[in-house]
Amino acid sequence: AYVFSSIEKLATSTPYQIKLTSEQDSYSGSVDHLLVSLTDRLGILRFTELSDTVKEGKANIFIQSEHGFLNRFETVSNALVGKVENSNEIQSLVGSEIVISGPDQETIHIDLDGETGPALPVSIKVIPDYNEFYLPEAGLLQLG
């Protein structure tokens, strides 16, 4: 369900003007979709071969700037075969300290795994070798 929800969101959106900086890269311009990822998967779908940067404590950043149907279709097609970074429509960046901002006069909320997150600007810091696990309430998890 998560994969289909992500693909559905890619099919419909409004482009925004954003500025993104990391210690290694920067981008300023129109963004149809932006993904900051600490993994190479969305649910069971492996969408990229760029997993070495994650092992090094860095996030992969994928920016889709064009918002036409064919542009989005190319991105989804490449994601389905595990090579979203091969799309002509995707700019790939990396970073462990990332700042994303939008226009001052416009409120843009981020999406955190399908939930509405804070409004821009946001600062993201990747902490290597730090994992946090969320478990259901006591008694709801059954092993065996």
N, C-alpha and C positions, 0 to 999 in steps of 0.2 A: 504494500500500500504506500509506503514511504517513497519508493522509486516512482510510482505513477503520480503521486502528488507533486514530486519535484519536476517531472516532465510536464505536467499540467501547468505548473507555475511558469515554466520556460515558454510555454505556448502563448501566455497572455501576460503582458506587463506594460509598464510605462517607463521609458528611458529617463534617467536623471543625470544631471551634471554632478560629478563627484571628483574629489581629489583623494588619492591614496598614496601614502608614503610608507616605506619600510627602510630598514638600515641598508638594504641592497638595491631596491627598485623604487620607482615612483610612476604614477599615472595620473593624468588630469584630463577629463573629457566626459563624453557621453557614455553612460553605462546602462545597458538593457538588463543585464544580470551580472552579479558579482558573487563569487563563491570563495570563501576562505576555508580551507579544508585541512584537517589534521590526519586525514586518512585518504586512501585511494578508492574508497567505496561509498556508495549510497545504498544502504541496506545490503542486499546481496549482489548488487551491480558494481563490478569493478570498472570505474569510468576513466581511469588514467593509469599510465605506466610510471608516473612520477612518484615513486614511493621512497626513494633515497633521501630526499629533502626532509621528509617526515621523520625518518630515522635519525637525522642530524639535528632534530629539535626545531625545525622550521615548518611553517605552514605553506602549502601551495595556494596560490591565489589565481583564480581564473576570471577573466573579464570578457564578457560578451558585450561589445559596444553597438553592434548593428541590431536593429529590432525587426527586420523584415521576416516573413514566414520562411523563405528559403534559407536565410542566415540561421535561424533557430533550428530548422530541420537538419542542416549540416552539423550543427553542434550536437543535437540529440543523436544523430546517426553515428558520429564519432564516439560519443559517450557509450553507446550501446555495445561498441566493439572494444571498449577499454582504452581509447586513444583520443580523449577530448582535446588534448593539447595539440593534436594534428589538425584540428579545424582551422581553416583560414580566418574564421570569425572569432577566435579566442586568443587573447593575449595572456601568457603565463608569466607570473611573477612569483617570488618567494620572499619570505621574511619571518622573523621571530618577534619583531616589535612593529606593529602595523597601526597606522592611524588613518581612519576613513572619515572624511567630512563632506558635507554637501553645501548647497547655497544657504546663506544665513536666513533668507526670507521663506524658506520652504522646510517643512518638517518631514523627514524621511525616516521611517522606522525600519529597523533591520528584522530579518526573519531568523530566528534561532531554532533550527530543527523543526520548522513548521509552526512555531509560536511567535507571536509579535514580541520583538525585543525592544531595546531602548532606541531612542532617536539619535541620528547622527548629530554631532561627531562621536565616534567610538574609538577607543584605544584597545588594542589586543596585544597581549604579551604571551608568547608560547613559553611554557615552563617545561624543559626537557625532563623526561623520566618521571613525570608527575601524572598519576592517573587517579581519577575520582570515580567511584562506582555508586550508582543509585540502585537500591534494592526495594522491592515492594514491602509493604507493612509486614510485620512478624506474622507468621502463620500462613501467608499467602504464597510463599515460595516453597514448592515441593520438589525435592530432588529424588532421584531414584529410578 
